[in-house]
Amino acid sequence: MTTAAALIVAAGRGQRFGGALPKQYAKLGGVPVLRHSLVAFLAHPQIGRVRAVIHPDDRDLYDEAAEGLPLDAPVPGGDSRQHSVRLGLESLEQDAPDLVLIHDGARPFISQQAIGRVLGALQHAAGAIVAQPVVDTLKRGLDGCVAGTQDRDGLWRAQTPQGFRYDDIAAAHRAVADRALTDDAAVAELAGLSLALVEGGQENIKVTTQEDLEGAERWLRGGLSLETRVGQGFDVHVFGPGDHVTLCGLRLDHSAGLVGHSDADVGLHALTDAILGALSAGDIGSHFPPDDPQWKGADSAVFISHARDMVAARGGHIRHVDLTLICERPKIGPHRAAMITRVASLLDLPEERVSIKATTTEKLGFLGRGEGIAAQAMATLALPAGS
């Protein structure tokens, strides 16, 4: 099976950006720009690992931006982008992937489709880059005046991600360590690698200036037309030893516990799957594998927060969630209002956009026998059309 990793380059200082923070940590829709980029690659089912390359002085900023995300540990970058990429590639060497996608941390709106097109192109090419054809007339300038017109036929604006077979690009970077090149495609070209062009989107902007950030905010607030997506989720957990259950983020005293690799919060699990379903982004197990020891006993708030951030990274927002808990015990009614408050807080939603209900199976089946709890959920999202 082909393995793929994403290397997110975020070690720059962003002198043109200005401001108190490097551009990758500036807030976009209330979330650091870098987090949007990280979540986009975590969401793609063919990307097995995501690692950031960061400035050594930015660890605290990075930890805040990446909180709760299932990422490889970051690595410190170098004194140039090229140097940072080489260090990032070398950090993957011990358990090297077959393919690696290299992406600018300050490009927050990369689409799942563009990532998929790069991976698809790597089936027949040594490298592939996301790019946009040049549509504007190009002028050469001299001393502030027009000195001629440049033919734009065949010209493309290079973006990221840029994908490669790992061994090829790692060797290419080592070979030109003493050169100053503007992107990884230039490194690959010098190594004689064949590169495919895959079309990106106008939204795949790179935040370089404060004006870029303002434009990204406008895009995020609905500069593009929105479409409605609906997803559903279902989960069930059996009772086992214990003195409490966790439901919708609340600890409820009970004569038994729920069995599960995490905290077995069946309500939050169903809601997470509903959001992921609306995003067409797999299920909870593909993002947080149950055989991964780091999620043993984990607070399921991490899972639903991850799904929420994925929606934001796609430029969308959650409009409404509806959850039904199915069990004979414990009684849900006394806790319903507190559950709504907790879920609304986790999803950054007004409480009137969170519906939580409970029902039984009229004593039928394993739920009717009081052997466990099930939950089914629906999530309604607004996403940019075509995202």
Solvent accessible surface area in square Angstrom, and as a share of the most:
residue,aa,sasa,rsa
1,M,230,1.03
2,T,74,0.43
3,T,70,0.41
4,A,7,0.06
5,A,1,0.00
6,A,0,0.00
7,L,0,0.00
8,I,0,0.00
9,V,15,0.09
10,A,4,0.03
11,A,11,0.08
12,G,41,0.40
13,R,91,0.33
14,G,18,0.17
15,Q,154,0.68
16,R,192,0.70
17,F,9,0.04
18,G,39,0.38
19,G,64,0.61
20,A,109,0.85
21,L,72,0.36
22,P,17,0.11
23,K,26,0.11
24,Q,4,0.02
25,Y,4,0.02
26,A,11,0.08
27,K,100,0.42
28,L,0,0.00
29,G,41,0.40
30,G,61,0.59
31,V,25,0.14
32,P,14,0.09
33,V,0,0.00
34,L,0,0.00
35,R,22,0.08
36,H,2,0.01
37,S,0,0.00
38,L,0,0.00
39,V,1,0.01
40,A,4,0.03
41,F,0,0.00
42,L,26,0.13
43,A,5,0.04
44,H,15,0.06
45,P,106,0.67
46,Q,105,0.47
47,I,15,0.08
48,G,65,0.63
49,R,61,0.22
50,V,2,0.01
51,R,32,0.12
52,A,0,0.00
53,V,0,0.00
54,I,7,0.03
55,H,40,0.18
56,P,82,0.52
57,D,117,0.61
58,D,5,0.02
59,R,116,0.42
60,D,120,0.62
61,L,48,0.24
62,Y,7,0.03
63,D,63,0.33
64,E,102,0.46
65,A,0,0.00
66,A,10,0.08
67,E,127,0.57
68,G,36,0.34
69,L,16,0.08
70,P,29,0.18
71,L,35,0.17
72,D,33,0.17
73,A,66,0.51
74,P,18,0.12
75,V,23,0.14
76,P,79,0.50
77,G,12,0.12
78,G,24,0.23
79,D,135,0.70
80,S,56,0.36
81,R,68,0.25
82,Q,18,0.08
83,H,57,0.25
84,S,2,0.01
85,V,0,0.00
86,R,54,0.20
87,L,54,0.27
88,G,0,0.00
89,L,1,0.01
90,E,62,0.28
91,S,38,0.24
92,L,2,0.01
93,E,97,0.43
94,Q,186,0.83
95,D,105,0.54
96,A,46,0.35
97,P,8,0.05
98,D,71,0.37
99,L,11,0.06
100,V,0,0.00
101,L,0,0.00
102,I,0,0.00
103,H,0,0.00
104,D,12,0.06
105,G,1,0.01
106,A,6,0.04
107,R,27,0.10
108,P,0,0.00
109,F,6,0.03
110,I,5,0.02
111,S,18,0.12
112,Q,27,0.12
113,Q,78,0.35
114,A,1,0.01
115,I,0,0.00
116,G,24,0.23
117,R,105,0.38
118,V,0,0.00
119,L,2,0.01
120,G,37,0.36
121,A,8,0.06
122,L,4,0.02
123,Q,118,0.53
124,H,141,0.63
125,A,9,0.07
126,A,11,0.09
127,G,0,0.00
128,A,0,0.00
129,I,15,0.08
130,V,0,0.00
131,A,0,0.00
132,Q,11,0.05
133,P,45,0.28
134,V,23,0.13
135,V,103,0.59
136,D,99,0.51
137,T,81,0.47
138,L,59,0.29
139,K,118,0.50
140,R,122,0.45
141,G,66,0.63
142,L,118,0.59
143,D,135,0.70
144,G,87,0.84
145,C,90,0.54
146,V,107,0.61
147,A,54,0.42
148,G,21,0.20
149,T,77,0.45
150,Q,77,0.34
151,D,93,0.48
152,R,97,0.35
153,D,117,0.61
154,G,71,0.68
155,L,68,0.34
156,W,94,0.33
157,R,115,0.42
158,A,54,0.42
159,Q,8,0.04
160,T,5,0.03
161,P,0,0.00
162,Q,2,0.01
163,G,0,0.00
164,F,0,0.00
165,R,92,0.34
166,Y,7,0.03
167,D,105,0.54
168,D,48,0.25
169,I,0,0.00
170,A,4,0.03
171,A,50,0.39
172,A,5,0.03
173,H,2,0.01
174,R,117,0.43
175,A,81,0.63
176,V,15,0.09
177,A,57,0.44
178,D,131,0.68
179,R,125,0.46
180,A,103,0.80
181,L,42,0.21
182,T,126,0.73
183,D,32,0.17
184,D,0,0.00
185,A,3,0.03
186,A,23,0.18
187,V,1,0.01
188,A,0,0.00
189,E,109,0.49
190,L,93,0.46
191,A,52,0.41
192,G,65,0.63
193,L,35,0.18
194,S,72,0.46
195,L,51,0.25
196,A,20,0.16
197,L,88,0.44
198,V,17,0.10
199,E,87,0.39
200,G,12,0.12
201,G,17,0.17
202,Q,123,0.55
203,E,41,0.18
204,N,2,0.01
205,I,56,0.28
206,K,77,0.33
207,V,0,0.00
208,T,21,0.12
209,T,40,0.23
210,Q,70,0.31
211,E,119,0.53
212,D,45,0.23
213,L,20,0.10
214,E,97,0.43
215,G,22,0.21
216,A,0,0.00
217,E,40,0.18
218,R,137,0.50
219,W,38,0.13
220,L,31,0.15
221,R,175,0.64
222,G,34,0.33
223,G,56,0.54
224,L,77,0.38
225,S,83,0.53
226,L,67,0.33
227,E,61,0.27
228,T,76,0.44
229,R,58,0.21
230,V,86,0.49
231,G,6,0.06
232,Q,136,0.61
233,G,8,0.08
234,F,119,0.50
235,D,32,0.16
236,V,58,0.33
237,H,29,0.13
238,V,79,0.46
239,F,28,0.11
240,G,17,0.16
241,P,136,0.85
242,G,43,0.41
243,D,89,0.46
244,H,57,0.25
245,V,2,0.01
246,T,23,0.13
247,L,0,0.00
248,C,0,0.00
249,G,24,0.23
250,L,40,0.20
251,R,155,0.56
252,L,11,0.05
253,D,121,0.63
254,H,31,0.14
255,S,95,0.61
256,A,16,0.12
257,G,5,0.05
258,L,24,0.12
259,V,79,0.45
260,G,34,0.33
261,H,61,0.27
262,S,14,0.09
263,D,37,0.19
264,A,1,0.01
265,D,0,0.00
266,V,0,0.00
267,G,0,0.00
268,L,1,0.01
269,H,16,0.07
270,A,0,0.00
271,L,1,0.00
272,T,1,0.00
273,D,27,0.14
274,A,0,0.00
275,I,0,0.00
276,L,1,0.00
277,G,36,0.35
278,A,3,0.02
279,L,3,0.01
280,S,94,0.61
281,A,4,0.03
282,G,46,0.44
283,D,74,0.38
284,I,32,0.16
285,G,26,0.25
286,S,72,0.46
287,H,17,0.08
288,F,9,0.04
289,P,50,0.31
290,P,89,0.56
291,D,124,0.64
292,D,38,0.20
293,P,109,0.68
294,Q,110,0.49
295,W,22,0.08
296,K,152,0.64
297,G,54,0.52
298,A,17,0.13
299,D,76,0.39
300,S,0,0.00
301,A,12,0.09
302,V,42,0.24
303,F,7,0.03
304,I,0,0.00
305,S,22,0.14
306,H,2,0.01
307,A,0,0.00
308,R,57,0.21
309,D,7,0.03
310,M,2,0.01
311,V,2,0.01
312,A,24,0.19
313,A,4,0.03
314,R,21,0.08
315,G,3,0.03
316,G,11,0.11
317,H,90,0.40
318,I,13,0.06
319,R,82,0.30
320,H,69,0.31
321,V,1,0.00
322,D,42,0.22
323,L,0,0.00
324,T,17,0.10
325,L,0,0.00
326,I,20,0.10
327,C,7,0.04
328,E,29,0.13
329,R,92,0.34
330,P,17,0.11
331,K,144,0.61
332,I,7,0.04
333,G,55,0.53
334,P,109,0.68
335,H,60,0.27
336,R,108,0.39
337,A,75,0.58
338,A,51,0.39
339,M,0,0.00
340,I,18,0.09
341,T,68,0.40
342,R,78,0.28
343,V,0,0.00
344,A,4,0.03
345,S,69,0.45
346,L,14,0.07
347,L,5,0.02
348,D,110,0.57
349,L,21,0.11
350,P,64,0.40
351,E,85,0.38
352,E,144,0.65
353,R,108,0.40
354,V,8,0.05
355,S,28,0.18
356,I,0,0.00
357,K,89,0.38
358,A,52,0.41
359,T,65,0.38
360,T,56,0.33
361,T,42,0.24
362,E,136,0.61
363,K,147,0.62
364,L,130,0.65
365,G,41,0.40
366,F,83,0.35
367,L,18,0.09
368,G,7,0.07
369,R,156,0.57
370,G,8,0.08
371,E,70,0.31
372,G,0,0.00
373,I,0,0.00
374,A,0,0.00
375,A,0,0.00
376,Q,93,0.41
377,A,3,0.02
378,M,85,0.38
379,A,0,0.00
380,T,34,0.20
381,L,0,0.00
382,A,0,0.00
383,L,0,0.00
384,P,3,0.02
385,A,54,0.42
386,G,63,0.61
387,S,18,0.12
